[in-house]
Amino acid sequence: MSLCEDYLIGVLAVAEGMVTGEQQEGCLQIQESSPNRRLGEILVERGFVREVEMAHLVKLQSKGGSDAD
């Protein structure tokens, strides 16, 4: 997963109301110091998103959008 894809997962997580912008940014900062880790992994590890929610985000990402309209 590229940095762009990781960023999109974060944006989708915020759009879906799963995390705040601050939580997303904090996880992105963690990822900067550990670039081999995926953002989704960090979000799940920190308890912000459950694995089933992450699967939903990945599905949305593959569609290229958000259900939050």
Sequence and secondary structure as in RCSB ss.txt:
>XXXX:A:sequence
MSLCEDYLIGVLAVAEGMVTGEQQEGCLQIQESSPNRRLGEILVERGFVREVEMAHLVKLQSKGGSDAD
>XXXX:A:secstr
  HHHHHHHHHHHHHTTSS HHHHHHHHHHHHHSTTS HHHHHHHTTSS HHHHHHHHHHHHHTS S  
